[in-house]
Amino acid sequence: MNYTLHQLQVFLKITQTRSITKAAEELHLTQPAVSIQLKNLQDQFEIPLTEIVGRQLYVTDFGKEIAIAAQNIIDEVYNINFKTLAFKGILTGKLKISVVSTGKYVMPYFLSKFTNDNNGIELEMDVTNKLKVIKSLKNYEVDFALVSTLPSGIDVSSEILLPNKLFLVATTEDKALNVKKTNEYITNNSLIYREEGSATRIAMENYMKKQGVQAKMKLQLTSNEAVKQAVIAGLGLSIMPLIGLKNELENKTIKIIPVKNLPIITNWTLIWLKGKKLSPTAAAFLKFVREEKGTIIENHFSWIESY
């Protein structure tokens, strides 16, 4: 075998984007240059790494195994540089985190002091939907993911950060004060849902099913911010995570409706692939989180306990 680090980097980007064109764009290379690097790497294996069906590029099972190995090789090369600087007392390198959309209210508070104290660290934080978060974790594209419910079908290690409480909320113009007949109240109002696959959507649907509520969906929106604005505007009710409602509750533009069997309580949890060797930067961040978690919660999230 005589492959180069550059070939592995190019191939890894191809497996992530499933496209020569997109890989070229992200690597700031021309398409022919990327194709040549892929061919040169492929020539060293008897088994295909990729295949083209129609116009779509697919990574073979063998190619997926090579991609995992390539990621490990690239990580170890970076670790050589990181360990050299760490020996000098300087922590440097990339920290890659994928965060479910509502987690944007949580993760920055666990990152600010760590990154400020370690100026050599380059942070990449992707805020996206749950499906993409889990996909990036499975594909070894990130060090950590932040989720509110643990994923199934993937073996992970985890560190709980803080509770995640979900309440039924409405505009403050709603006249309900203390709802005694939950089913009747919800049935008589329109409901606003998150998109399919969202942890909030799943929690909301499970609650309705357990309560035996035949709910009317009025809107389906792709972010909690959009749901929040729709609730404020009086378009309907929704079950939402408390973490994103602090300002609205204080400003009295949204109110919590007390109903049976709410809040739903899960946990905001930092997860990483079990058995994955963490880079020095990732290991340092995990150590920081474990040591500073109590202080961060006390300084920024103590208000959650009052609900």
C-alpha positions in Angstrom: 0.0 0.0 0.0 1.3 3.4 -0.9 -1.7 5.8 -0.2 -1.1 9.3 1.0 -2.7 11.3 3.8 -4.1 13.6 1.2 -5.8 10.7 -0.6 -7.4 9.6 2.7 -8.6 13.1 3.5 -10.2 13.5 0.0 -11.8 10.0 0.2 -13.2 10.8 3.7 -14.8 14.0 2.5 -16.3 12.1 -0.5 -17.9 9.5 1.9 -19.3 12.4 4.0 -20.8 14.3 1.2 -21.6 11.4 -1.2 -20.5 13.7 -4.0 -17.4 14.5 -6.0 -18.7 18.0 -6.6 -19.5 18.7 -3.0 -16.3 17.2 -1.8 -14.4 19.4 -4.2 -16.2 22.5 -3.0 -15.6 21.8 0.7 -11.9 21.0 0.1 -11.4 24.0 -2.2 -10.2 21.7 -5.0 -11.3 21.1 -8.6 -13.5 18.2 -9.4 -10.8 16.6 -11.6 -8.3 16.8 -8.8 -10.7 15.1 -6.4 -11.5 12.4 -9.0 -7.8 11.7 -9.6 -7.1 11.4 -5.8 -10.1 8.9 -5.5 -8.8 6.9 -8.5 -5.3 6.8 -7.1 -6.6 5.5 -3.8 -8.9 3.0 -5.5 -6.1 1.6 -7.6 -4.5 0.3 -4.4 -7.5 -2.0 -3.6 -9.0 -4.9 -5.5 -12.4 -4.2 -4.0 -14.4 -1.1 -5.0 -14.6 1.8 -2.6 -17.5 3.5 -4.4 -19.9 2.8 -7.1 -22.1 5.0 -9.3 -25.8 4.1 -9.8 -27.5 6.4 -12.2 -25.8 9.7 -11.3 -25.6 9.0 -7.6 -22.3 8.0 -5.9 -22.6 5.3 -3.2 -19.9 4.2 -0.8 -19.6 0.4 -0.7 -19.5 -1.5 2.6 -15.7 -2.0 2.1 -15.4 1.7 1.4 -17.2 2.5 4.6 -14.7 0.4 6.5 -11.8 2.2 4.8 -13.4 5.6 5.7 -13.5 4.6 9.4 -9.8 3.6 9.2 -9.0 6.8 7.3 -10.6 8.9 10.0 -8.6 7.1 12.7 -5.4 7.6 10.8 -6.1 11.3 10.2 -7.1 11.8 13.9 -3.8 10.1 15.0 -1.8 12.4 12.7 -3.5 15.5 14.2 -2.9 14.0 17.7 0.9 14.0 17.1 0.7 17.8 16.7 -1.7 18.2 19.6 0.5 16.1 21.9 3.6 18.1 21.0 1.9 21.3 22.0 0.3 19.7 25.0 3.7 18.7 26.2 4.5 22.4 26.1 1.4 23.1 28.2 -0.6 24.4 25.2 -3.9 22.7 24.4 -4.8 23.0 20.7 -6.8 21.2 18.0 -10.3 20.9 16.7 -13.4 20.1 18.9 -16.4 19.0 16.8 -19.8 18.9 18.3 -23.2 18.3 16.7 -26.2 19.7 18.6 -29.9 19.2 18.2 -31.7 22.5 17.5 -33.0 23.2 21.0 -29.6 22.3 22.4 -28.3 25.7 21.2 -29.7 27.1 24.5 -27.5 24.7 26.5 -24.2 23.9 24.7 -22.7 27.4 24.5 -22.6 27.7 28.3 -20.6 24.5 28.5 -18.1 25.7 25.9 -17.4 29.4 26.6 -15.0 29.1 29.5 -13.3 26.0 28.0 -12.6 27.8 24.7 -11.7 31.1 26.3 -9.1 29.3 28.5 -7.7 27.4 25.5 -7.3 29.9 22.6 -5.6 27.2 20.5 -8.8 25.2 20.1 -10.8 25.5 17.0 -14.5 24.8 17.7 -16.9 23.4 15.1 -20.5 23.3 16.4 -23.3 22.2 14.0 -26.8 22.9 15.2 -29.2 20.7 13.2 -32.0 18.2 13.5 -31.8 15.0 15.5 -31.4 12.7 12.4 -28.4 14.6 11.1 -26.9 14.8 14.6 -26.9 11.0 15.0 -25.7 10.5 11.4 -22.7 12.7 12.0 -21.9 10.8 15.2 -22.2 7.4 13.4 -20.0 8.6 10.6 -17.2 9.7 13.0 -17.6 13.3 11.8 -17.8 14.7 15.3 -16.3 14.2 18.8 -19.6 14.6 20.7 -23.3 15.1 20.2 -25.8 16.8 22.4 -29.3 15.2 22.6 -32.3 15.2 24.8 -33.1 11.5 24.4 -30.5 8.7 23.9 -30.5 7.3 20.3 -31.3 3.6 19.7 -29.3 1.3 17.5 -26.0 3.0 18.3 -23.6 2.2 21.2 -22.7 5.4 23.0 -21.1 6.6 26.2 -22.8 9.6 27.9 -22.6 12.4 30.4 -25.8 14.0 31.6 -25.6 17.8 31.7 -29.0 18.9 33.0 -32.7 18.1 33.0 -34.9 18.8 30.0 -38.5 19.6 31.0 -41.3 19.8 28.4 -44.5 21.7 29.2 -47.8 22.5 27.4 -47.6 26.2 26.5 -50.0 28.8 25.1 -50.2 32.5 24.4 -50.8 34.5 27.6 -54.1 35.6 25.9 -55.4 32.1 26.4 -58.0 32.2 29.2 -57.2 28.8 30.7 -55.8 28.9 34.2 -56.0 25.5 35.8 -57.1 22.8 33.3 -59.0 20.0 35.0 -60.1 18.2 31.9 -56.8 17.8 30.0 -58.2 15.8 27.1 -61.1 18.2 26.5 -58.9 21.3 26.7 -56.3 19.9 24.2 -59.0 18.5 21.9 -60.7 21.9 21.7 -57.5 23.7 20.7 -55.2 23.4 17.6 -51.8 22.0 18.2 -48.5 23.0 16.7 -45.9 20.2 16.2 -42.2 20.0 15.4 -41.2 18.0 12.3 -41.1 14.2 12.0 -38.1 12.7 13.8 -37.7 15.6 16.3 -37.3 14.4 19.9 -39.8 17.1 20.9 -42.3 15.8 18.3 -41.8 12.2 19.6 -42.3 13.2 23.2 -45.5 15.2 22.3 -47.0 12.3 20.3 -46.2 9.8 23.0 -47.9 12.1 25.6 -51.0 12.5 23.4 -51.2 8.7 22.9 -50.9 7.9 26.6 -53.5 10.5 27.4 -55.8 9.1 24.7 -56.1 12.6 23.2 -57.4 12.9 19.6 -55.4 16.1 18.9 -55.8 18.4 15.9 -52.6 19.3 14.2 -52.7 22.8 12.8 -49.1 23.4 12.0 -45.9 21.5 11.6 -42.7 23.6 11.9 -39.0 22.8 11.7 -37.7 24.7 14.7 -38.6 25.5 18.2 -38.2 29.2 17.5 -40.9 29.0 14.8 -43.2 27.0 17.1 -42.7 29.6 19.8 -43.6 32.5 17.6 -46.7 30.6 16.4 -47.8 30.0 20.0 -47.2 33.7 20.9 -49.3 34.7 17.8 -52.2 32.5 19.1 -52.1 29.9 16.4 -52.3 27.0 18.8 -50.8 25.1 21.7 -47.6 23.1 21.8 -45.5 21.0 24.1 -42.1 22.6 24.3 -38.8 22.3 26.1 -38.6 24.8 29.0 -34.9 25.6 28.2 -35.9 27.8 25.2 -38.7 29.7 26.9 -36.9 31.7 29.7 -37.3 35.1 28.1 -40.9 34.5 26.9 -42.0 33.4 30.4 -40.3 36.4 32.0 -41.8 38.8 29.5 -45.2 37.1 29.8 -45.7 36.4 26.1 -46.1 32.7 26.8 -47.5 30.8 29.7 -47.4 27.2 30.9 -50.7 25.4 31.1 -50.8 23.0 34.1 -52.2 19.7 32.9 -52.1 16.1 34.0 -48.8 14.1 33.6 -46.7 17.1 32.5 -43.9 18.1 32.5 -42.2 15.4 30.6 -38.7 15.1 31.9 -35.7 13.8 30.0 -32.0 14.9 30.2 -29.7 17.0 28.0 -26.9 14.5 27.5 -23.5 14.7 25.9 -22.8 11.5 24.0 -19.9 10.0 22.1 -19.3 6.7 20.4 -18.4 4.0 22.9 -14.9 2.7 22.3 -13.9 5.8 20.2 -10.5 7.1 21.2 -11.0 10.7 22.1 -8.5 13.3 20.9 -6.5 15.2 23.5 -8.8 18.2 22.9 -12.0 16.1 23.2 -10.7 14.3 26.3 -9.8 17.7 27.9 -13.3 19.0 27.1 -15.0 16.0 28.7 -12.8 16.4 31.8 -13.8 20.1 31.9 -17.5 19.3 31.7 -17.3 16.8 34.5 -15.4 19.2 36.8 -17.3 22.4 36.0 -20.9 21.1 35.3 -22.2 22.0 38.8 -20.9 25.5 38.6 -22.3 26.1 35.1 -25.7 24.8 36.1 -25.8 27.0 39.2 -24.7 30.1 37.3 -26.9 29.7 34.2 -29.7 27.1 34.7 -30.8 27.2 38.4 -34.0 28.9 37.2 -35.2 25.6 35.7 -35.7 24.1 39.2 -38.5 26.6 39.9 -40.7 25.0 37.3 
